[in-house]
């Protein structure tokens, strides 16, 4: 049992490290009004392992913190708190939305990160850019974030999911006792 716990911690830590590395390495496109956070493709990993939930959440916290210190995260501490909370909720919902599937791809699973980040990050960007809530500004910001999330989650996430399924990596890499 102890070995399974250690492996679970390592699994989540590897996912967090991958998420953080992708965000920091691609910082110019990971933060801001126009963003495609490539690391968001990893938000589909909760479909394979429950450790993906805390892995992407910790990765998001670390990424937003590094972004703040690097000066690329214009949203500041609010993004560390609210952006990471949105990622946690989205990861939990992604884990639940395994069905329906088209040709094996769970079509609704990438939707929580798209919708929650569009709303939360859209709100954050609205308050940072105009210092108050303006529905027009919010809708523009939310659409920008949603488009980036669609590219990352439905585009890159689908490729990641497909590659992992095709190679049988679910059974080789991730723990299955929780599935």
Secondary structure, 3 states (H helix, E strand, C coil): CHHHHHHHHHHHHHHHHHHHHHHHHCHHHHCCCCCCCHHHHHHHHHHCCCHHHHHHHHHHHHHHHHHHHHCCCCCCHHHHHHHHHHHHHHHHHHHHCCCCEECCEECCCCHHHHHHHHHHHHHHHHHHHHCCCCHHHHHHHHHHHHHHHHHHHHHHHHHHHHHHHHHCHHHHCCCCCCC
